[in-house]
Amino acid sequence: MKNIRLIYDASKQNYSAPKITKELRKSGETITERTVGKYMREIGIKAQRGYELILHPC
């Protein structure tokens, strides 16, 4: 769970379970996306929701 928190904080709290799972697998860990999501809920963290960029015509 410590690694999940480190990856989450390094992403400026933007990464959700799929991206964190991908990062953990790159480092050699064997873990499922569902398990990462479960740990994130236990720790009390979740990714920030996206925002809509509105471009104003000039």
N, C-alpha and C positions, 0 to 999 in steps of 0.2 A: 504494500500500500504506500510505502514511502516513495517508491519510484513514480507511482501515479501522481502523487502530490507534486513531485519535482517537475515532471513533464507538464502538468497543468499550470504550475506557476511560471515555468519558462515560456509557455505560450501566451502569457499575460491573461490567463484564465479564459482562453477562447476555445481550446480543444475539448471536444466531447469524447465519448467512449471510443468511437471508431478510430479517430486519429491517435488517441493515446495508445490504443491496442496496436496500431501500426508501428508506433515508435518503440513500444516494448518489444515487439517481435524483431525489429531491426537490431535491438541490443541482445537478442538471443533468448528472450523469455518465451515460454510457451503458455499462452493465456488467451481466453476467448473474450470477444467483445462484451458478451453478457456478464462475465465475471468482472470485467473492468467497470461496467455500469453499476454493478452491485456494490463494489468497493467505493465507487464515487458517491453513491447514495449513503453508504455507511459513514463516510467521512463528512458528508454534507456539502459536497461541491457539485456544481454543474456548469456547463459551458454557458457563456453569455449568448443571448439570442442575437442574431444579425440585425442590421439596421438597413433601412432603405435610403439610398442616395438619390436625392432629387436634384436634378440639374435644371437650373433656370435658364431660359433662353436669353441671350444677350440683346 
